Amino acid sequence: MTACVEDLRQIDWTFRNVRAKEGINGLHPYPAMMAPPVARKLIEIFSRPSALVFDPFCGSGTVIAEAIRLKRNAIGFDINPLALLIAEVKANPLPPKTLWQAYEQITKALNRNEPVEPPRFPNIDYWFKPQVQQQLARLKSAIDELRDENVRKFCLVVFSRVVREASNTRQGEFKLFRMPSEKLERHNPDVFALFRTRFAECVSIMSEWWREVGTNSSSVLLSLHDARKPFPLAPKSVDLMLTSPPYGDARTTVAYGQFSRLTLQWLGLWDEDLDRIGLGGQARELKDVPPSLKEALQAIANADPKRAEEVAAFYADLRDCLRNIVTTLKIGGYAIFVVANRKVKGIELPTDKTIVEMLPECSPIATLHRQIPNKRMPLRNSPSNVAGQTDTTMLEEHIVILQRVHDTG
C-alpha cells in the first residue's frame, strides 16, 4: 500500500469546495454521483499508471473518467443504458471541430422540415406537449443520421438533457413529478433552441476534456451487465475495484429508473423498470445473515415484517455482487466501497460493516468517513408513513478499504 492508515485519515475526504459536476462530470446530471475528487484521490493512492481499475456499478462513469485522467485502464458495468451512454461519451473524448461539424449536419436535416412520427410509449402525452413531441422526434431523427458512433452518442447525451428540460416534469427533481398546472401552462420550450444552448455547453466541457486526455492511451471497456451475474473478466485481473453500490429501495433513496425513464423511452431503450430489477427489487431470502446486520434486521422486522424482507432481499443481492467482484481481484489488489448507511424505520443499516463481513477473502485496511455536502438525494424520509413524522436518511459516507489476501473459498 502506498499510504499508511494514519496518512489516509489525515485527508479531508469531504472536499467541500469541489463541485461534484466539475469538468467532464458536468456533462449530464445523474443521481448520487461519486464525488470526483474522492475517486481521483483513491485511484492515485491505491493504483499505479496502466493499472486496471474496475467499477461494477459505474453509473455515469465518474470512476472511469478519473481513471482515464490518471492514465489507468478501466472497466465499467451498469444495468442502466442511459448511465452507460453518458459513461461512453466521457470515455471517448472528441475534438470540438468534429462536434460542430455534426451540429451543422443536424441543422441541415432539421431545415428539411420533414415530419417525423414521435414514438408511442405510455403516458407520452402526460409528460410532453404535442409540439414538444414533434420537435423531439425531428431532432432525434436528425441525430440518428450521423454516421460516427461516438459523435452520435455525444449528441444523444445532449438530446437526453433536452428531453428532461422540455418535458412536463418538475425541474431539479430526479424522481418523476409533473409540473403544477399553472406552471405547465407557461411551459412552451423551443426544443431546437434548447438543443443549441445545451450543445454549446457540452462542447465546451468536451473541449476541455479533449485537451486534457485526448492523447491518453488508456484502454476502456464499458458494458451493460448485472453485477449479480459473473463478470466477463479474467479472474484475478483487477488491481483496484472502486465503486459506490446502489442503496436499494428506490422509493425512499435514489430512483435511478425514474430519472432515466423518459430519455430511455425516447431512445427506444426502456425494456424494464430499472428500479424493479435493481438490487433488492425482487423478493428473496438472505441466508447466513452477517452478524452486524442481524440486530438491525430484527428491529425492522418488529416494526414492519414486509420492510424487513425487502431489506434482506437487497443484502442477498449485494452478497451475490460481492462474490462476483472478489473473483476479479488480484491477490494483493484493493476493493474500495463508498457507501452511505441508510435508515429504514428509523434503524440504521450498517452496510459498511456488512460488506467487510461478506468478503472473508479480504483484509480490512481502514474505513474512512466523509460528510455528504452535495449529493442530490432525500436527506429526510418518512420511516413510519405517519404524516409529519420524518427522520434523517444519509448524511455521511463511509470509504471501506479492503485488500484481497486469500483465494475464494
N, C-alpha and C positions, 0 to 999 in steps of 0.2 A: 504493500500500500504506500502511496506517495505522500500521505499526510497522516499524522498521528491523531488519535481521537480528540485530544485536547485542542489541537490546531483546528479541527473541524468545528468544535464548539465555540471557538473564538470568532467565527464568521457570522455576520448578521445575515441570516438566511431570509429575512423578511423582504429585503430590498424595497423599502417603502417608496423610494424616489424613482423607481424604474417602472415605466408603464408596461403592462402585460402585452399591449398591442404595439410595441416598438418595432420599427423596421418591417421586415418581411412578415412578421407575425400579425401585422395590422392589415394584411391583405383582405381578410374576410373574418367577420366575427364567428366565434364558436364557443359553446358553453364550457366553462370550467377549464380553460386552457392552463397548462402548467406554466408557471412564471418563467419566461425565457432565461433570466439571469440565474435562476436556480438550476435549470437544466445545463446551462453553459458551465457553471462552476463545478457541478458534479462530473460532467464529462471531462473537464480539464484535469480534475484530481484523480479520477478513477480509470482513465484510459490514456493511451498514447496515440499520436498521429498514425493513421492507417489501421487502427484497431476497429473491430466490428461492434457497433452499438445497436442494440435491438430494443424496439418499443412495441410490445404486443397489443397495446391499446393506444395506437399512435394518434388518434383523433385527427386534428387538422395539421399535425406534423411539427409541433414545436421542438420536440426532441430531435427529430430528423433534421430540421433546419439548423439547429445548434451543432449537431454532429458534422454537417456539411461545412458550417462556418469554421469548425476546428479541424477540418481535414481528416475526419474519421469516415469510415464506411458505415452505412446504415441500412437497417431493415425495419420496416414498419407494417403492422397489420391492424385492421379495424373492420367492424361489420357494417359501418356506415358509408355508403357510396359517396355522400357529399364530403365527409371527412377525408376520404381518400383522394377525391378530386382536388381539394384545397392543398393537401399534402403533396400531391404530384406536381402541382404548379410551383410550389416552393422548392421542390427538388430539381426542377428543370428551369434554371434562370435563363431569361431571354433578353436580347438587346432591345432597347426602346424603338429603334428604327423598324425592326421587324414587326413589332406590335402596332405601330402607327400605320404601317402598310396594310395590316389586317383590318384596322379600323376603316381605312379608305375602301377596302373591298366590301366590308359590311355596309357602309354608307351607300355604295353603288347598288347593292342588292336591295336596300330599303327604298332607294329612289325609283326602282321599277314599279313600286306601289302595287305589287301583286297581292291579292287577298290570300290569306293562309288560314286554314281551319284550326282553331285552338284545340288543344287536347280536351278530352272529356274525362274528367275524374270527379269523384264525389265532392259535392259542395263547391265546385269551382265558382259558381255564381255567388255564393255566400262570401267568398274570400277575394274575388276580383270583379270589378265593374266591367261591363261589356267592352268599353273602349280600351281598357287596360288589357283585357284578354286578347283583343285583336292586335294591339301593338306588341305585346309579348310574343305572340305567335309569329309575327313577321320578323321580329328580332331574332328569335331562336332559329328560324329557318335560314336567315342570313348568316348566322354564326355556323350553322351546320355545313354551309358551302365551303368553309375554309378547309384546305387540304392538310396543312401541317397540324398534326395531332396535338403537340404541345401548345401551339398558338391557339388552337380551338379550345383547349381546356382552360387556358388563361381567360379567354373571352367568356367561357361558361361560368367561371368564378365571378366575373363582373356581372354577368347575367343573373346569377344567384342573388347577388346583393340587390339588384334592381327588383327582382321578384319580391323580396322581402319588403322593400320600401314602397313598391307600387301596390302591394296587397292591402286588404282592408284590416290587417292586424294592427294592434297597438304597437307602436314603435318602442324599442328599448326592452321588449319582453322576449324571453326565449321560449316560453310556452305560448300556445295559440289563444289569443283573446281578440275578439273583434272590437274595432273602434266604437265608441259611443255614437249614437245616431246623429247627433248634432255635428260632431267632427267628421263623420263619414260623408255628410252632405257636401262639405267643403273639400273633400279629398278627391282631387281630379288630377293625378300626376301625369306628366308628359313622359312616357317611358323612354322615348328616344333621347330627349334632353337629359334625363336622369342617367341613361347609359353613357352618354358623352362625358358627363361630370365624373361618374364613378370610374370610367375607363381611364381618364386622365390621372385620377388619384392612384389607381392601381399601377399604371405605367410608371409613375414617379417612384412608387415603392419598389417595383421590379427593377428600375434603372439602378437604384442604389444597391440592390441585391446583386445585380449583374456585375457592377463594378467591383463588389467585394468578393464574390465567389465564382464569377463566370468562368474562370480558368481552372478552378479546382477539379481534381480528377477523382473525387470521391465516388465510390460505387454505391448506388442506392437501389433497393428493391422495396416496392410498396405493393400490397395486395389485399383484397378483401379476404378476410379469414376470421373465423370464430375461434377465439383462444381456448375454448373448451375442447377443441379438437386438436390432435397432434399437429405440430408445426412442420411445414415442408422445409425444414432446415437440417443441416448435418448436426448430429449430436456433438456436444462439447465444442461448438464453433464460435460461441459468442463471448467476447471479452467483457462487455458491460451490458446488462439489461437494465434499462431505466424507464420507468413508466409511472403513470398515475391512473390506477384502475378505476372503473366506474364505481359509483356509490351505491347503486341499486335503488329500488323504489323511486321511479321517475315521478310519481305523483307529488312527492314532497322534497325531492332533491333536484336532480338535473334531468330534464326531459329532452334528451338528445333527439329522440324521434320526432317530437312535436316541433323542435327547432328546425329540423331538416325536411319535414314532410312536403311543404309547398314546393320548394325547389326540386326535390326528387320527383314529385308528380309532374312538374313541367319538363323535367329531363327524361321522363319515362323510366325512372329507376326505382320507383316506390313499389316494392313487392309485398312487404310485410311490415307490420307495426314494429319499428325498431325498439321501442320501449318494451314491447311484449316479449320479443325474442332476446332481449339483453339479459345480463346476469340477474338471476332471481326472478325472471319474468314468468317462469313456469314452475308449478309446484313440484317439489322433490324432497326427499328425506336427506338430512345431514347426519351421516353416521360418524361415530367416534368424535363427538363434539370436543374441540380443543378446550383445555382447562380454562383459559382466560375468558372464553365465551359462554361457559355453562351458566354462570350466575346471571349474566345479562339476559340470556335467552329465557331462563326460568322466570325472571322478573317480568319480562314482556308477556310471557305465556299467562302469568297470573292476571294480567290486566286485559289481555286480548289474545286468545289462542291462535286466531287466524293470522294476526300480525306476526306472531312468533314463527308460524310456519313459513310465512313469506321471507322473513329474515333468514331462517335456516336454509331456505332454497338458494338465497343469494350466496351464502357461505359454502354451500355444497358446490355451486357453480365455480366460485372463486377457487376452491381447492383443486378442481379439475384443471383450471388455468395454471395454477402454480405448479402442479405436477408436470404439465407440458413445458412450462417455462424452464424449470430446473434442468431438464434433459438437454437444453440448448447451451447451457453454460459450461465453459471450460472449468476444469478443476483449477481453483485459484481466481476464477472470474467473479465479478461482482453483480449482485442483484440489488437494485435500489428502487424502493416504492415510495412515492409521495402520496400520502393518504390523509384524509380527514376522518375522524371518528364521529359518524353521525349519531343522532339520537332517535330512538323510537319509543313512544310512550314515556318520554322523559328519561329513558335509560340510555346511557352512552354505550355504544358498541365498540369494544377495544380492537378495532381492525388492525392497528399497528402491532399489537402483541399476538393476535391470532395469526397473522402472516408468518411471523417468526416460528410459531409452533407448527404451522403447516409445512415448513421447509426444514426437516431434520438434516438434510444434506448440507445445509448452510450454517455457517457460524455467524452469529450477530456481531457486527462491528460497533455500531452505535445507532441510536435513534435520536435525531435532532429535531428541534421544534421551530416552527415559524408561524407568525400571525398571518392571516389571510387578509391582505389590505384591499384587494381589488377584484376578486373572483365574483362573477355575476351568478349568484345562486341564492336561494332563500336563506336569510340569516335567522328567520324565525319560522316556525310552523306550528300547527295545532296538534299536540300529541294525543288529545282526548276527543277531538271533534266536538268539543263544547264551545259554543260561541264565546269569544273573548279570551279563551284560555290559550296562550301560546308559550313556546319555550325556544331557547336558542338552538340552532342546529349546528353548523360547523364554523367555528371562528379561528381554528388553529389547524395547521397541517403538521404531520409527522414524517420526517425523512428517515425511512427504515433502511439501513445499510447492512447487507449480508454478503458473505463470501462463501462460495461453494468450496467445501473441503472434502466431501465424500461423494462416492458414486451413489446413484439412485439405488435404494434398497428394494 
